[in-house]
Amino acid sequence: MNITNKKPSECVNITDVRNEIDNIDNAIIKLLGERFEYVKEVVKYKEKTSDGVEATDRKNAVLKARRELAEQNGLNPDVIEDIYAKLIAYFIEEEKKIMNI
């Protein structure tokens, strides 16, 4: 999947850099939308209770794994964990709406 048109070192001005950042952000948001489609699908397989939807063990494992990915990619793991914690909380609320819990 080719998201950007130029490598960072190929950018010659601030407009180039901003355009590439926008390309990356567009891809991230599209991927989050795709992720949400899977979240909506997973409700078919979850226990129809608050505990089943929240799946605390899975949530904690995901957050730990995303922290590790952040570290591997030179990002602040606290920031990435915070982003994913908010994302997961949002998706859990959406799952509860789908399940009428």
N, C-alpha and C positions, 0 to 999 in steps of 0.2 A: 504494500500500500504506500503510494507516494503522496505524502501530505504537503510537503513544501516544494517550492520551485528552485530554491537556492539553499546552499549550505550557509550557515552563519558567516563564514569567512568570505563568501561570494557577494554578500550584501555591500552595496557601495554608498548607501545613505540611510537615513532614519526611516524613510518611506519603505524601502526594501525590507528592513528589519520588521517594521510594524505589519507589513503585508504578510510576511511569513508567520509572525505571531498570530495574526488573524486566521491564517490557514490552519495552524495547529489548533487554535481554540475552536474553530468550526468542526474539525475532526473529533476533538474531545467531546463536544456537545452531541454530535451525531452518535458517537460510541456510547455515551451515557443514555441516549434514547434507545439504542439497541439493547443495552444492558437492562433497561426498564422493561422491555418486551419479555426478557427472560424472567425477570422478577414477577411479572404478571402470570407467566406460565407456571412458575414454581408453586403457586398457591394450590394447584391441582394435587400436589404431592405432599403438602404440609398438613399436619394435624390442625383441625379447625378450632384452635384455642389460641389465646394470647401467647401462652408459652410456646406453642407450636410455631406460631408466626414469628415470634421474636428470636427463636433458635439461638439462645445466648452463646452456646458453645461454638456454633458456626460463626456468629458475629465476632466473637473474640479471636477465633482462628483467622478470619479474614483480616481483621485489624492488625494482628501480629504479622501476617504475611505481607500486607501492604507496607508496614513499617520496614520490613526487611528489603522489599523492593525499592523503597525510597532510599535506604542507605546504599544499596547496590548501585543506584543511579545518581548518587551525589546530592540527594535532596534531604531536607530536614524531615526526619521521621515523625516528629511531633506535628508538624504542619499537615503532612499527608494523612496521618491518623485522624486528625481533626476533620479534614475534608471528608474522609471515608465514614467517620462516625456520623456526621451530619447527613451524608448521602444515604447510609443504611437506615438511619432513623426515619428519613423521608420515605424510603421504599417500604419500610415496615408499616408505616401509617397507611400507605397506599394499599398494601396487601390486606390490612384490616378492613379497609373500605370495600375492597373486592369481596372479602369473605363475610361482610356484615358483622364484624366483631366489635 
